[in-house]
């Protein structure tokens, strides 16, 4: 107490037994606070972090699978287009060959018709020539007999 009297109105902190009591009280309060509030909150935060990280990883996994499926789909579409174009080309080629075949058939038919008509014309020409020669001989005899005024024998 003498110290307090000497100190007068100024406050001085002197370590005594209450300081140890206060330190023990703070340690007990931190322990209780840790047990009742901080540990459950930390557990909840860790669980939330684990869930969000798990969901994030799951979302990344889904995105990777979707990307793989999309690449597979695009590859299949390219293959299908390629097969479609090749089928179209085969059909176009087959149609072209069929058209060429039909044109060749028509040409052959026309050539056959032309040959037949040429032969028929040649036969007709020969008949006409024979007829003309015979008629020319007869006419020549008639003209000659009229000019000479007598009959002419061949």
MOZIMO-V334759 format. One record per pair of residues at least 6 apart in sequence whose C-alpha atoms are under 6 Angstrom apart, sorted by sequence separation. I is the first residue (numbers start at 1). GAP is how many residues later the second one is. If there is no record, write none. Layout:
((I:GAP) (I:GAP))
This chain:
((145:6) (145:7))
